Every structure is written in structure tokens, then in C-alpha cells.
Amino acid sequence: MAAGDGRLTSDELDQRLEQALTARTYGELAKLIADLPASAAAGGLGLAAAAKPKDLIRIDCRSGNAKRDGRWMIPQRIEVRVTSGSVVLDFTQAVITRPVVRIEAEVRSGDLRLITRPGIVVDADEVTVRSGNIRVKSPWQPDVPELLRIEVSGKVGSGNIQARPPYRTFWQWLTRQPRPYELMRA
């Protein structure tokens, strides 16, 4: 996409393609696209150029469950209100269209879970907690640049906000198979 848009010369494209074909880790691949805009970079894969993401998504979950997963476009802001249900925002395959997303959360007695991968940083320092919990576990890998910063603010009553990498299935755990993002670890 970058070459077609005129952001890379044919020599730069040839050089990056050669490096991509010999890359052995996600970190090596990430370095090749780190200087390109987020819409065409890792997470975007061209989909962001075809459709414009929304500026705001509102999720109001009263006693049920809501989930965003697969290839969904990350907006600039997300407002989440959880009364007694559960909301899961899975960022592992989401299309990254901007470097920062702001989540305004109001969790009364339910759960808000953010599923992340290397390159996604969660900052939940602006959340007020009454009797609930906030847990942030980053899936850190060396040489993976920051692709997305998730800034969470708001308040938690007796509920929970949790940010973590995806769990392995029982079979993956039993056979010691790595998570998908761990397959090309340096």
C-alpha cells in the first residue's frame, strides 16, 4: 500500500521485501513498517484505507454479555457502561487505525476485559476504584514497537477491569503450544 501511495520508492520497496522474506521474528517485521502510518502498518493491513473507522463506539451492557473480537476497526474513543454484565474487547486481531484509543469505562458490578497482544500498551491510571479491581498484565516481547496505546479512564464500583493477553486453550496448555503471537518469538 505504501508503495502504491507513493510513500516508498521502488528501491525502498525491494529492500523491505527482501528483509521481510528473511525475517524470523515479529520484531524484525515490525521494524520494517514502524515508520509507515498506522492505517497501512501492522494491524491495518490495508483494511483501514478502505473503510473509515468510527470516532466513537458506545457499549451499554446491563445484565448480559457484549463482545468485540476478530477483525474490527478500533475507533478513536470507546464508551463502556457495564451494570452487571460482561464486556470483552479483543484487540488481538483488531484493525489499528490510530496510535491511541481512549476508553471511558463505568463498571458497576460487572466485568470489562481487554484482550491484548505485544505492541499494545494499556494505561489504566485514570480509573477510580471503590471496591472492585483493576489488573493490567502486558504481553511484553522485546523488539516489538508500541502499535497502540489504550488509555482507560472512569470508575469501577464492585466490578473488575482486566487487561491481559489471550489465554491458551486447555489443549494448547497441555501440549505446551505457544499463543499465536509467541510463535515467531526472537
Backbone as JSON Lines, residues from 0, in Angstrom:
{"i":0,"aa":"M","n":[0.82,-1.19,0.0],"ca":[0.0,0.0,0.0],"c":[0.86,1.25,0.0]}
{"i":1,"aa":"A","n":[1.92,1.27,0.79],"ca":[2.76,2.46,0.9],"c":[3.44,2.76,-0.43]}
{"i":2,"aa":"A","n":[3.86,1.73,-1.14],"ca":[4.49,1.95,-2.44],"c":[3.47,2.47,-3.45]}
{"i":3,"aa":"G","n":[2.27,1.93,-3.43],"ca":[1.21,2.38,-4.33],"c":[0.76,3.81,-4.05]}
{"i":4,"aa":"D","n":[0.88,4.22,-2.79],"ca":[0.52,5.6,-2.41],"c":[1.66,6.57,-2.64]}
{"i":5,"aa":"G","n":[2.84,6.08,-3.07],"ca":[3.97,6.95,-3.32],"c":[4.81,7.26,-2.09]}
{"i":6,"aa":"R","n":[4.61,6.53,-1.01],"ca":[5.38,6.78,0.22],"c":[6.68,5.98,0.25]}
{"i":7,"aa":"L","n":[6.84,5.03,-0.65],"ca":[8.07,4.27,-0.77],"c":[8.51,4.26,-2.23]}
{"i":8,"aa":"T","n":[9.82,4.41,-2.46],"ca":[10.34,4.28,-3.81],"c":[10.43,2.79,-4.14]}
{"i":9,"aa":"S","n":[10.65,2.47,-5.41],"ca":[10.76,1.06,-5.78],"c":[11.98,0.41,-5.15]}
{"i":10,"aa":"D","n":[13.07,1.17,-4.97],"ca":[14.25,0.62,-4.29],"c":[13.95,0.32,-2.83]}
{"i":11,"aa":"E","n":[13.25,1.24,-2.15],"ca":[12.88,1.01,-0.75],"c":[11.97,-0.21,-0.63]}
{"i":12,"aa":"L","n":[11.03,-0.33,-1.56],"ca":[10.12,-1.47,-1.55],"c":[10.89,-2.77,-1.73]}
{"i":13,"aa":"D","n":[11.81,-2.82,-2.7],"ca":[12.61,-4.03,-2.92],"c":[13.43,-4.39,-1.69]}
{"i":14,"aa":"Q","n":[14.02,-3.39,-1.05],"ca":[14.83,-3.63,0.14],"c":[13.97,-4.18,1.28]}
{"i":15,"aa":"R","n":[12.8,-3.58,1.5],"ca":[11.92,-4.03,2.59],"c":[11.35,-5.42,2.31]}
{"i":16,"aa":"L","n":[11.03,-5.7,1.06],"ca":[10.52,-7.03,0.72],"c":[11.58,-8.1,0.99]}
{"i":17,"aa":"E","n":[12.83,-7.8,0.62],"ca":[13.92,-8.76,0.87],"c":[14.09,-9.0,2.37]}
{"i":18,"aa":"Q","n":[14.03,-7.92,3.16],"ca":[14.16,-8.07,4.61],"c":[12.96,-8.81,5.2]}
{"i":19,"aa":"A","n":[11.77,-8.58,4.66],"ca":[10.57,-9.26,5.16],"c":[10.64,-10.76,4.89]}
{"i":20,"aa":"L","n":[11.14,-11.13,3.73],"ca":[11.22,-12.54,3.39],"c":[12.25,-13.29,4.23]}
{"i":21,"aa":"T","n":[13.23,-12.58,4.77],"ca":[14.24,-13.23,5.6],"c":[13.99,-13.02,7.09]}
{"i":22,"aa":"A","n":[12.94,-12.29,7.45],"ca":[12.63,-12.03,8.86],"c":[12.26,-13.32,9.57]}
{"i":23,"aa":"R","n":[12.69,-13.4,10.84],"ca":[12.4,-14.6,11.63],"c":[11.54,-14.3,12.84]}
{"i":24,"aa":"T","n":[11.33,-13.01,13.14],"ca":[10.53,-12.65,14.31],"c":[9.56,-11.54,13.95]}
{"i":25,"aa":"Y","n":[8.52,-11.38,14.79],"ca":[7.6,-10.26,14.61],"c":[8.32,-8.94,14.77]}
{"i":26,"aa":"G","n":[9.31,-8.9,15.67],"ca":[10.07,-7.68,15.9],"c":[10.78,-7.22,14.64]}
{"i":27,"aa":"E","n":[11.38,-8.15,13.9],"ca":[12.05,-7.8,12.66],"c":[11.05,-7.27,11.62]}
{"i":28,"aa":"L","n":[9.88,-7.87,11.57],"ca":[8.85,-7.39,10.64],"c":[8.32,-6.02,11.07]}
{"i":29,"aa":"A","n":[8.13,-5.84,12.37],"ca":[7.6,-4.57,12.87],"c":[8.52,-3.41,12.55]}
{"i":30,"aa":"K","n":[9.82,-3.62,12.58],"ca":[10.78,-2.56,12.26],"c":[10.62,-2.09,10.81]}
{"i":31,"aa":"L","n":[10.2,-2.98,9.93],"ca":[10.07,-2.63,8.51],"c":[8.91,-1.68,8.24]}
{"i":32,"aa":"I","n":[7.91,-1.68,9.13],"ca":[6.73,-0.83,8.9],"c":[6.54,0.23,9.98]}
{"i":33,"aa":"A","n":[7.51,0.32,10.91],"ca":[7.36,1.26,12.03],"c":[7.24,2.7,11.58]}
{"i":34,"aa":"D","n":[7.87,3.09,10.46],"ca":[7.83,4.47,10.01],"c":[6.65,4.78,9.1]}
{"i":35,"aa":"L","n":[5.82,3.79,8.83],"ca":[4.64,3.99,7.98],"c":[3.43,4.35,8.83]}
{"i":36,"aa":"P","n":[2.46,5.1,8.28],"ca":[1.25,5.44,9.06],"c":[0.53,4.2,9.54]}
{"i":37,"aa":"A","n":[-0.16,4.32,10.68],"ca":[-0.82,3.18,11.33],"c":[-1.83,2.5,10.42]}
{"i":38,"aa":"S","n":[-2.49,3.23,9.54],"ca":[-3.53,2.62,8.71],"c":[-2.95,1.6,7.74]}
{"i":39,"aa":"A","n":[-1.72,1.78,7.33],"ca":[-1.12,0.83,6.41],"c":[-0.14,-0.09,7.13]}
{"i":40,"aa":"A","n":[0.15,0.2,8.37],"ca":[1.13,-0.58,9.12],"c":[0.51,-1.84,9.67]}
{"i":41,"aa":"A","n":[1.29,-2.53,10.5],"ca":[0.87,-3.83,11.04],"c":[-0.48,-3.76,11.67]}
{"i":42,"aa":"G","n":[-1.39,-4.19,11.77],"ca":[-2.69,-4.04,12.34],"c":[-3.67,-3.51,11.34]}
{"i":43,"aa":"G","n":[-3.24,-2.69,10.39],"ca":[-4.14,-2.12,9.42],"c":[-4.35,-3.05,8.25]}
{"i":44,"aa":"L","n":[-3.25,-3.53,7.68],"ca":[-3.25,-4.44,6.55],"c":[-4.11,-3.97,5.4]}
{"i":45,"aa":"G","n":[-4.21,-2.65,5.21],"ca":[-4.95,-2.11,4.08],"c":[-6.43,-1.97,4.31]}
{"i":46,"aa":"L","n":[-7.0,-2.65,5.27],"ca":[-8.43,-2.58,5.53],"c":[-8.83,-1.19,5.99]}
{"i":47,"aa":"A","n":[-7.96,-0.54,6.76],"ca":[-8.28,0.79,7.29],"c":[-8.38,1.81,6.17]}
{"i":48,"aa":"A","n":[-7.62,1.62,5.09],"ca":[-7.68,2.57,3.98],"c":[-9.0,2.44,3.23]}
{"i":49,"aa":"A","n":[-9.61,1.27,3.24],"ca":[-10.84,1.05,2.5],"c":[-12.06,1.57,3.24]}
{"i":50,"aa":"A","n":[-12.07,1.53,4.54],"ca":[-13.22,1.98,5.33],"c":[-12.74,2.91,6.43]}
{"i":51,"aa":"K","n":[-13.52,3.94,6.69],"ca":[-13.16,4.9,7.73],"c":[-13.71,4.41,9.06]}
{"i":52,"aa":"P","n":[-12.86,4.37,10.09],"ca":[-13.35,3.92,11.4],"c":[-14.26,4.97,12.04]}
{"i":53,"aa":"K","n":[-15.11,4.52,12.93],"ca":[-15.96,5.44,13.67],"c":[-15.12,6.21,14.67]}
{"i":54,"aa":"D","n":[-15.59,7.39,15.03],"ca":[-14.91,8.17,16.06],"c":[-15.26,7.65,17.45]}
{"i":55,"aa":"L","n":[-16.49,7.13,17.62],"ca":[-16.97,6.71,18.92],"c":[-17.82,5.46,18.81]}
{"i":56,"aa":"I","n":[-17.58,4.53,19.73],"ca":[-18.44,3.34,19.89],"c":[-18.95,3.38,21.32]}
{"i":57,"aa":"R","n":[-20.26,3.18,21.5],"ca":[-20.86,3.1,22.83],"c":[-21.35,1.68,23.07]}
{"i":58,"aa":"I","n":[-20.99,1.12,24.21],"ca":[-21.44,-0.21,24.59],"c":[-22.09,-0.08,25.96]}
{"i":59,"aa":"D","n":[-23.39,-0.41,26.03],"ca":[-24.13,-0.33,27.28],"c":[-24.63,-1.74,27.6]}
{"i":60,"aa":"C","n":[-24.01,-2.37,28.58],"ca":[-24.32,-3.75,28.92],"c":[-24.93,-3.79,30.31]}
{"i":61,"aa":"R","n":[-26.21,-4.11,30.39],"ca":[-26.91,-4.05,31.69],"c":[-26.82,-5.36,32.46]}
{"i":62,"aa":"S","n":[-27.17,-6.49,31.87],"ca":[-27.06,-7.76,32.59],"c":[-26.66,-8.9,31.66]}
{"i":63,"aa":"G","n":[-26.3,-8.59,30.46],"ca":[-25.9,-9.62,29.51],"c":[-24.41,-9.57,29.23]}
{"i":64,"aa":"N","n":[-24.04,-9.98,28.03],"ca":[-22.65,-10.0,27.61],"c":[-22.51,-9.31,26.26]}
{"i":65,"aa":"A","n":[-21.41,-8.6,26.08],"ca":[-21.1,-7.97,24.79],"c":[-19.64,-8.27,24.48]}
{"i":66,"aa":"K","n":[-19.36,-8.48,23.19],"ca":[-18.0,-8.83,22.81],"c":[-17.67,-8.24,21.45]}
{"i":67,"aa":"R","n":[-16.48,-7.69,21.34],"ca":[-15.91,-7.28,20.06],"c":[-14.67,-8.12,19.86]}
{"i":68,"aa":"D","n":[-14.62,-8.9,18.79],"ca":[-13.44,-9.71,18.51],"c":[-13.29,-9.88,17.02]}
{"i":69,"aa":"G","n":[-12.25,-10.6,16.62],"ca":[-11.97,-10.75,15.2],"c":[-11.39,-9.47,14.63]}
{"i":70,"aa":"R","n":[-11.66,-9.19,13.36],"ca":[-11.12,-8.01,12.68],"c":[-12.14,-6.89,12.75]}
{"i":71,"aa":"W","n":[-12.11,-6.14,13.82],"ca":[-12.97,-4.97,13.97],"c":[-12.09,-3.73,13.99]}
{"i":72,"aa":"M","n":[-12.64,-2.63,13.53],"ca":[-11.87,-1.4,13.44],"c":[-11.93,-0.64,14.76]}
{"i":73,"aa":"I","n":[-10.79,-0.31,15.28],"ca":[-10.7,0.39,16.56],"c":[-11.0,1.88,16.34]}
{"i":74,"aa":"P","n":[-11.98,2.42,17.04],"ca":[-12.3,3.84,16.89],"c":[-11.36,4.71,17.73]}
{"i":75,"aa":"Q","n":[-11.58,6.0,17.69],"ca":[-10.79,6.92,18.5],"c":[-11.18,6.83,19.97]}
{"i":76,"aa":"R","n":[-12.48,6.64,20.24],"ca":[-12.97,6.56,21.62],"c":[-13.98,5.43,21.74]}
{"i":77,"aa":"I","n":[-14.0,4.83,22.95],"ca":[-14.99,3.8,23.27],"c":[-15.58,4.15,24.63]}
{"i":78,"aa":"E","n":[-16.9,4.22,24.7],"ca":[-17.58,4.42,25.98],"c":[-18.23,3.11,26.37]}
{"i":79,"aa":"V","n":[-17.86,2.59,27.54],"ca":[-18.37,1.3,28.0],"c":[-19.07,1.52,29.34]}
{"i":80,"aa":"R","n":[-20.31,1.04,29.41],"ca":[-21.06,1.08,30.67],"c":[-21.51,-0.35,30.95]}
{"i":81,"aa":"V","n":[-21.07,-0.88,32.1],"ca":[-21.41,-2.25,32.49],"c":[-22.11,-2.18,33.84]}
{"i":82,"aa":"T","n":[-23.38,-2.61,33.87],"ca":[-24.13,-2.61,35.12],"c":[-23.89,-3.9,35.89]}
{"i":83,"aa":"S","n":[-24.19,-5.05,35.29],"ca":[-23.91,-6.32,35.95],"c":[-23.53,-7.4,34.95]}
{"i":84,"aa":"G","n":[-23.2,-7.03,33.76],"ca":[-22.85,-7.99,32.72],"c":[-21.35,-8.07,32.51]}
{"i":85,"aa":"S","n":[-20.99,-8.43,31.29],"ca":[-19.58,-8.61,30.94],"c":[-19.34,-8.07,29.54]}
{"i":86,"aa":"V","n":[-18.29,-7.27,29.39],"ca":[-17.9,-6.75,28.08],"c":[-16.46,-7.18,27.83]}
{"i":87,"aa":"V","n":[-16.23,-7.77,26.64],"ca":[-14.9,-8.2,26.22],"c":[-14.54,-7.44,24.96]}
{"i":88,"aa":"L","n":[-13.41,-6.74,24.98],"ca":[-12.86,-6.07,23.8],"c":[-11.55,-6.79,23.46]}
{"i":89,"aa":"D","n":[-11.58,-7.58,22.4],"ca":[-10.43,-8.39,22.0],"c":[-9.66,-7.62,20.92]}
{"i":90,"aa":"F","n":[-8.46,-7.16,21.25],"ca":[-7.64,-6.36,20.34],"c":[-6.61,-7.2,19.6]}
{"i":91,"aa":"T","n":[-6.61,-8.51,19.75],"ca":[-5.56,-9.34,19.16],"c":[-5.59,-9.33,17.63]}
{"i":92,"aa":"Q","n":[-6.76,-9.23,17.01],"ca":[-6.86,-9.19,15.55],"c":[-7.49,-7.89,15.06]}
{"i":93,"aa":"A","n":[-7.72,-6.95,15.96],"ca":[-8.39,-5.7,15.6],"c":[-7.53,-4.86,14.66]}
{"i":94,"aa":"V","n":[-8.19,-4.08,13.84],"ca":[-7.51,-3.21,12.88],"c":[-7.14,-1.91,13.6]}
{"i":95,"aa":"I","n":[-5.85,-1.66,13.7],"ca":[-5.36,-0.46,14.38],"c":[-5.36,0.69,13.39]}
{"i":96,"aa":"T","n":[-6.17,1.69,13.66],"ca":[-6.29,2.83,12.74],"c":[-5.67,4.1,13.3]}
{"i":97,"aa":"R","n":[-5.41,4.13,14.58],"ca":[-4.82,5.29,15.24],"c":[-3.84,4.78,16.3]}
{"i":98,"aa":"P","n":[-2.9,5.62,16.7],"ca":[-1.94,5.16,17.72],"c":[-2.5,5.12,19.14]}
{"i":99,"aa":"V","n":[-3.62,5.84,19.4],"ca":[-4.19,5.91,20.74],"c":[-5.7,5.72,20.66]}
{"i":100,"aa":"V","n":[-6.25,4.92,21.58],"ca":[-7.69,4.82,21.75],"c":[-8.0,5.11,23.21]}
{"i":101,"aa":"R","n":[-9.04,5.91,23.43],"ca":[-9.44,6.26,24.79],"c":[-10.72,5.52,25.14]}
{"i":102,"aa":"I","n":[-10.69,4.82,26.28],"ca":[-11.86,4.09,26.75],"c":[-12.35,4.75,28.03]}
{"i":103,"aa":"E","n":[-13.58,5.23,28.0],"ca":[-14.24,5.79,29.18],"c":[-15.12,4.67,29.72]}
{"i":104,"aa":"A","n":[-14.78,4.17,30.91],"ca":[-15.47,3.0,31.46],"c":[-16.21,3.33,32.74]}
{"i":105,"aa":"E","n":[-17.43,2.81,32.83],"ca":[-18.19,2.85,34.08],"c":[-18.64,1.42,34.34]}
{"i":106,"aa":"V","n":[-17.97,0.78,35.3],"ca":[-18.24,-0.62,35.61],"c":[-18.81,-0.66,37.02]}
{"i":107,"aa":"R","n":[-20.09,-1.02,37.14],"ca":[-20.72,-1.06,38.46],"c":[-20.45,-2.39,39.16]}
{"i":108,"aa":"S","n":[-20.98,-3.49,38.65],"ca":[-20.72,-4.79,39.3],"c":[-20.4,-5.87,38.27]}
{"i":109,"aa":"G","n":[-20.08,-5.5,37.08],"ca":[-19.73,-6.46,36.04],"c":[-18.25,-6.48,35.76]}
{"i":110,"aa":"D","n":[-17.91,-6.91,34.55],"ca":[-16.51,-7.04,34.15],"c":[-16.27,-6.38,32.8]}
{"i":111,"aa":"L","n":[-15.13,-5.73,32.68],"ca":[-14.63,-5.24,31.39],"c":[-13.27,-5.89,31.19]}
{"i":112,"aa":"R","n":[-13.15,-6.69,30.11],"ca":[-11.89,-7.36,29.81],"c":[-11.34,-6.86,28.49]}
{"i":113,"aa":"L","n":[-10.06,-6.5,28.49],"ca":[-9.34,-6.08,27.3],"c":[-8.31,-7.15,26.99]}
{"i":114,"aa":"I","n":[-8.44,-7.81,25.84],"ca":[-7.52,-8.86,25.44],"c":[-6.5,-8.22,24.49]}
{"i":115,"aa":"T","n":[-5.22,-8.28,24.85],"ca":[-4.18,-7.58,24.1],"c":[-3.15,-8.52,23.52]}
{"i":116,"aa":"R","n":[-2.18,-7.94,22.84],"ca":[-1.05,-8.68,22.27],"c":[0.18,-7.78,22.35]}
{"i":117,"aa":"P","n":[1.36,-8.3,22.06],"ca":[2.55,-7.45,22.09],"c":[2.38,-6.25,21.16]}
{"i":118,"aa":"G","n":[2.85,-5.1,21.61],"ca":[2.71,-3.87,20.84],"c":[1.53,-3.03,21.29]}
{"i":119,"aa":"I","n":[0.69,-3.6,22.15],"ca":[-0.47,-2.87,22.69],"c":[-0.22,-2.62,24.17]}
{"i":120,"aa":"V","n":[-0.23,-1.34,24.54],"ca":[0.04,-0.92,25.91],"c":[-1.25,-0.39,26.52]}
{"i":121,"aa":"V","n":[-1.59,-0.84,27.71],"ca":[-2.8,-0.39,28.41],"c":[-2.4,0.49,29.59]}
{"i":122,"aa":"D","n":[-2.98,1.69,29.64],"ca":[-2.75,2.63,30.74],"c":[-4.09,2.83,31.44]}
{"i":123,"aa":"A","n":[-4.22,2.3,32.66],"ca":[-5.47,2.41,33.42],"c":[-5.28,3.25,34.68]}
{"i":124,"aa":"D","n":[-4.36,4.21,34.62],"ca":[-4.05,5.02,35.79],"c":[-5.14,6.04,36.13]}
{"i":125,"aa":"E","n":[-6.03,6.31,35.21],"ca":[-7.07,7.33,35.42],"c":[-8.42,6.72,35.81]}
{"i":126,"aa":"V","n":[-8.42,5.54,36.42],"ca":[-9.65,4.87,36.82],"c":[-9.78,4.94,38.34]}
{"i":127,"aa":"T","n":[-10.94,5.36,38.81],"ca":[-11.24,5.39,40.24],"c":[-11.9,4.08,40.64]}
{"i":128,"aa":"V","n":[-11.38,3.44,41.7],"ca":[-11.88,2.13,42.13],"c":[-12.46,2.26,43.52]}
{"i":129,"aa":"R","n":[-13.7,1.75,43.69],"ca":[-14.31,1.74,45.03],"c":[-14.02,0.41,45.71]}
{"i":130,"aa":"S","n":[-14.7,-0.66,45.32],"ca":[-14.46,-1.95,45.95],"c":[-14.13,-3.03,44.92]}
{"i":131,"aa":"G","n":[-13.89,-2.64,43.7],"ca":[-13.58,-3.59,42.64],"c":[-12.08,-3.77,42.45]}
{"i":132,"aa":"N","n":[-11.7,-4.2,41.26],"ca":[-10.3,-4.49,40.95],"c":[-9.94,-4.0,39.56]}
{"i":133,"aa":"I","n":[-8.67,-3.64,39.42],"ca":[-8.07,-3.38,38.1],"c":[-6.81,-4.21,38.02]}
{"i":134,"aa":"R","n":[-6.68,-4.99,36.95],"ca":[-5.48,-5.79,36.72],"c":[-5.02,-5.58,35.28]}
{"i":135,"aa":"V","n":[-3.77,-5.19,35.12],"ca":[-3.21,-4.99,33.79],"c":[-1.98,-5.88,33.67]}
{"i":136,"aa":"K","n":[-2.03,-6.85,32.77],"ca":[-0.91,-7.74,32.5],"c":[-0.54,-7.57,31.03]}
{"i":137,"aa":"S","n":[0.64,-7.02,30.79],"ca":[1.06,-6.73,29.43],"c":[1.73,-7.93,28.79]}
{"i":138,"aa":"P","n":[1.37,-8.25,27.55],"ca":[2.05,-9.33,26.83],"c":[3.32,-8.79,26.18]}
{"i":139,"aa":"W","n":[4.36,-8.56,26.96],"ca":[5.56,-7.91,26.51],"c":[6.45,-8.85,25.72]}
{"i":140,"aa":"Q","n":[7.02,-8.32,24.64],"ca":[8.04,-9.03,23.88],"c":[9.09,-8.01,23.48]}
{"i":141,"aa":"P","n":[10.36,-8.37,23.57],"ca":[11.4,-7.43,23.15],"c":[11.32,-7.17,21.65]}
{"i":142,"aa":"D","n":[11.74,-6.01,21.25],"ca":[11.82,-5.6,19.84],"c":[10.47,-5.41,19.17]}
{"i":143,"aa":"V","n":[9.37,-5.37,19.92],"ca":[8.07,-5.1,19.33],"c":[7.73,-3.65,19.67]}
{"i":144,"aa":"P","n":[7.62,-2.8,18.65],"ca":[7.31,-1.4,18.93],"c":[5.86,-1.23,19.4]}
{"i":145,"aa":"E","n":[5.6,-0.12,20.05],"ca":[4.24,0.17,20.5],"c":[3.38,0.53,19.29]}
{"i":146,"aa":"L","n":[2.38,-0.29,19.02],"ca":[1.47,-0.06,17.91],"c":[0.22,0.68,18.35]}
{"i":147,"aa":"L","n":[-0.2,0.44,19.59],"ca":[-1.44,1.03,20.09],"c":[-1.32,1.27,21.59]}
{"i":148,"aa":"R","n":[-1.77,2.45,22.01],"ca":[-1.86,2.78,23.44],"c":[-3.34,2.89,23.76]}
{"i":149,"aa":"I","n":[-3.79,2.12,24.75],"ca":[-5.17,2.16,25.21],"c":[-5.19,2.9,26.54]}
{"i":150,"aa":"E","n":[-5.84,4.05,26.56],"ca":[-5.93,4.87,27.78],"c":[-7.31,4.69,28.37]}
{"i":151,"aa":"V","n":[-7.37,4.06,29.54],"ca":[-8.64,3.77,30.2],"c":[-8.85,4.77,31.33]}
{"i":152,"aa":"S","n":[-10.04,5.37,31.38],"ca":[-10.41,6.26,32.48],"c":[-11.83,5.93,32.9]}
{"i":153,"aa":"G","n":[-12.26,6.47,34.04],"ca":[-13.62,6.23,34.51],"c":[-13.64,5.74,35.93]}
{"i":154,"aa":"K","n":[-14.63,4.87,36.22],"ca":[-14.77,4.39,37.59],"c":[-15.26,2.95,37.64]}
{"i":155,"aa":"V","n":[-14.87,2.28,38.73],"ca":[-15.27,0.9,38.97],"c":[-15.91,0.84,40.34]}
{"i":156,"aa":"G","n":[-17.15,0.32,40.4],"ca":[-17.82,0.13,41.69],"c":[-17.33,-1.15,42.33]}
{"i":157,"aa":"S","n":[-18.11,-2.21,42.21],"ca":[-17.68,-3.5,42.75],"c":[-17.34,-4.47,41.63]}
{"i":158,"aa":"G","n":[-17.09,-3.94,40.45],"ca":[-16.76,-4.77,39.3],"c":[-15.26,-4.88,39.08]}
{"i":159,"aa":"N","n":[-14.88,-5.27,37.86],"ca":[-13.48,-5.51,37.53],"c":[-13.15,-4.97,36.15]}
{"i":160,"aa":"I","n":[-11.95,-4.45,36.02],"ca":[-11.36,-4.15,34.71],"c":[-10.08,-4.96,34.64]}
{"i":161,"aa":"Q","n":[-9.96,-5.72,33.56],"ca":[-8.81,-6.6,33.4],"c":[-8.26,-6.45,31.99]}
{"i":162,"aa":"A","n":[-6.95,-6.26,31.86],"ca":[-6.27,-6.25,30.56],"c":[-5.21,-7.35,30.61]}
{"i":163,"aa":"R","n":[-5.24,-8.23,29.6],"ca":[-4.34,-9.38,29.61],"c":[-4.19,-9.95,28.21]}
{"i":164,"aa":"P","n":[-3.16,-10.77,27.99],"ca":[-3.05,-11.49,26.73],"c":[-4.09,-12.61,26.69]}
{"i":165,"aa":"P","n":[-4.34,-13.18,25.51],"ca":[-5.33,-14.26,25.44],"c":[-4.85,-15.5,26.18]}
{"i":166,"aa":"Y","n":[-5.79,-16.2,26.78],"ca":[-5.47,-17.47,27.43],"c":[-5.25,-18.52,26.36]}
{"i":167,"aa":"R","n":[-4.42,-19.49,26.7],"ca":[-4.3,-20.65,25.83],"c":[-5.44,-21.6,26.14]}
{"i":168,"aa":"T","n":[-5.87,-22.34,25.15],"ca":[-6.88,-23.36,25.41],"c":[-6.26,-24.47,26.24]}
{"i":169,"aa":"F","n":[-7.09,-25.31,26.81],"ca":[-6.56,-26.42,27.62],"c":[-5.62,-27.29,26.79]}
{"i":170,"aa":"W","n":[-5.99,-27.58,25.55],"ca":[-5.16,-28.42,24.69],"c":[-3.82,-27.73,24.4]}
{"i":171,"aa":"Q","n":[-3.83,-26.41,24.13],"ca":[-2.58,-25.69,23.9],"c":[-1.7,-25.72,25.15]}
{"i":172,"aa":"W","n":[-2.31,-25.56,26.3],"ca":[-1.56,-25.6,27.55],"c":[-0.97,-26.98,27.78]}
{"i":173,"aa":"L","n":[-1.81,-28.01,27.58],"ca":[-1.4,-29.39,27.82],"c":[-0.23,-29.79,26.92]}
{"i":174,"aa":"T","n":[-0.29,-29.37,25.67],"ca":[0.78,-29.73,24.73],"c":[1.87,-28.66,24.66]}
{"i":175,"aa":"R","n":[1.77,-27.66,25.55],"ca":[2.76,-26.58,25.66],"c":[2.9,-25.78,24.37]}
{"i":176,"aa":"Q","n":[1.8,-25.64,23.64],"ca":[1.83,-24.83,22.43],"c":[1.77,-23.36,22.83]}
{"i":177,"aa":"P","n":[2.53,-22.53,22.14],"ca":[2.53,-21.1,22.47],"c":[1.28,-20.41,21.96]}
{"i":178,"aa":"R","n":[1.04,-19.2,22.48],"ca":[-0.02,-18.36,21.95],"c":[0.37,-17.96,20.53]}
{"i":179,"aa":"P","n":[-0.57,-17.59,19.67],"ca":[-0.22,-17.24,18.28],"c":[0.86,-16.18,18.18]}
{"i":180,"aa":"Y","n":[0.84,-15.16,19.03],"ca":[1.84,-14.1,18.91],"c":[3.2,-14.52,19.43]}
{"i":181,"aa":"E","n":[3.29,-15.69,20.08],"ca":[4.56,-16.18,20.59],"c":[5.29,-17.08,19.58]}
{"i":182,"aa":"L","n":[4.66,-17.41,18.46],"ca":[5.22,-18.36,17.51],"c":[6.51,-17.87,16.88]}
{"i":183,"aa":"M","n":[6.62,-16.56,16.65],"ca":[7.83,-16.04,16.0],"c":[8.7,-15.28,16.98]}
{"i":184,"aa":"R","n":[8.69,-15.67,18.24],"ca":[9.49,-15.0,19.28],"c":[10.99,-15.11,18.93]}
{"i":185,"aa":"A","n":[11.66,-14.03,19.22],"ca":[13.11,-13.97,18.94],"c":[13.89,-14.93,19.83]}
